Amino acid sequence: MIMYTTIPLEYIFENMEQVENQVVKELNFGGITMMVEQTGAFEGKIIRLISPNPQDYLNPRYAPGQKIYFRPELSQQ
């Protein structure tokens, strides 16, 4: 990535440590695949959608920043 900017690099990369410490999972929620930052045992914040359907991106329930609640994954035996 090339960035042409007059902003000092210290401001651009000041929160990089926080991003690396996030617990991000890829979940299938309601038939829609999304990246979710886990904020609790069974809750998370939507980071981004991964969907070929444009209608999913227009649904405000799946907007980035929205909280979702999910059940724990059961291990398959």
N, C-alpha and C positions, 0 to 999 in steps of 0.2 A: 504494500500500500504506500502510495506517495502522497504526502500532504504538503500543499503549498499554502503556508499561513504565516502570519506575523505574530501569532500567539506563541509564547514561550512553551517549550516542551514540558516544563514542570507542571503547567496548568492542564495540558492535554492528558498527561499520564499520571496525574496525582492520585487517582482512585484505582489504579490497576491491581493493587494488592487485595482490595475488597472483592473485585470481580473474580479473582482466582480462588478465593475461599468460598464461593457460592456452591451450594449443592444443587446442581441442575440435572433434571431427569427428563427423558423423553417419554411422554405418556400418551396413551390413546384414551381420550376422554369424550364420550358421546359420539364415537366414530370419527373423531378428529384428532390427528396427531399434533402434539404441541410440545414445546420446550417449557418446563415449569421449574422455577426456583423454589425449592422446598423451604417453607418458613415454619413449619410445625410437623408433628408426627403424621398428620393426615390432611394437611393443607399446604397450598402453594400459591405462588404468584405467576401468572402467565408471562413468559418472556417473549415467545413468538409462536406463530402457527406454522404448521407444515401441512398444507392441504392443497390439492389441485382444484378444489371447488371455490370459485370467487365469492359465493354467497357466505361461506364461513368467515371470511374477512370482514364482511359487512355486519355480522352479528355482534352487537355490543357486549354480549355475555362472554365472548372470547377475545375481547380487546386486550392488548398487552397492559399489564398492571392489575387486571382483575384477579380477585382471589377465587380459587376453586378448592373444593373439598373432595377428597377421593378416599377410596378404601385401600388398605394395604394389599400388595400383591401376594398371592399365595404361591408358595414354591411348588413347582411341578415335580412329581416323583415318577 
